Amino acid sequence: MISTPNLADFYSRLTFLFGYTPFSYNPSKFRVATPFSNLETNMGHKSVFTYKGLRQLLLIHGFKVIKSEGYCYCDRFYIDIDVGKRKREVGFYRFRGIVNKLLPNSMREGMLFISKKVRK
C-alpha cells in the first residue's frame, strides 16, 4: 500500500502556471517559490510523482495494481488528527472536498495505490 501527495494535483497545476513550486515538493529545508510563504520547513517530499507516473513505476517493478484512487487532504480523517486544521476555516475545506470529488483521480491532492507483487 502506498499513499503520497500527487505532484500534478489541481492546486499544484494552478500554482505552477504562475511560476510557483508545487505544494507537495520541497527541494530544500526552505519553502521557496510558494505563493504563501518562504518559511523554513521539515515537511515536504524530495521525490514526488504524478498519478500516472507512480502507477507506471509500480508496473515496471512487477506489481499488479489492485486498487487506486485519489483523495483530498481536507477529508474528515485529516481534520480529526490535526488540531490546527480544526481551527482553520471549515468552509474552505468543504470547498476543497467538493472540488476534489469532481476531479479525476489523476488531479486529486493525494493518491493511494494498493498493489501486489506478481510472482513469476
QUIMOJO-V279914 format. One line per field, one symbol per residue. ss: DSSP state (@ for helix, = for strand, . for the rest). psi: psi as a letter, one per 30 degrees, with the letter a starting at -180 (. if undefined). burial: 1 if it has 16 or more other C-alpha atoms within 10 Angstrom, else 0. A space follows every 10 residues. Layout:
ss->???
psi->???
burial->???
//
This chain:
ss->.=====...@ @@@@@@@... ....=....= .........= ....=...=. @@@@@@@@@@ ..======== =....@@@@@ @.@@@@@..@ @@@@@@@@@@ @@..@@@..= =======...
psi->kkklljehle eeeeeeeggl kkegjjfafk jlhlfflhlk lgllkeklll eeeeeeeeee ggkkjekkll lkggleeeee fjeeffflje eeeeeeeeee ffllefglel kkkklkkkk.
burial->0001111111 0110100001 1111110000 1111000000 0001100111 1001100100 0011100101 1111000010 0000000000 0010011001 0000111111 1110100000
//
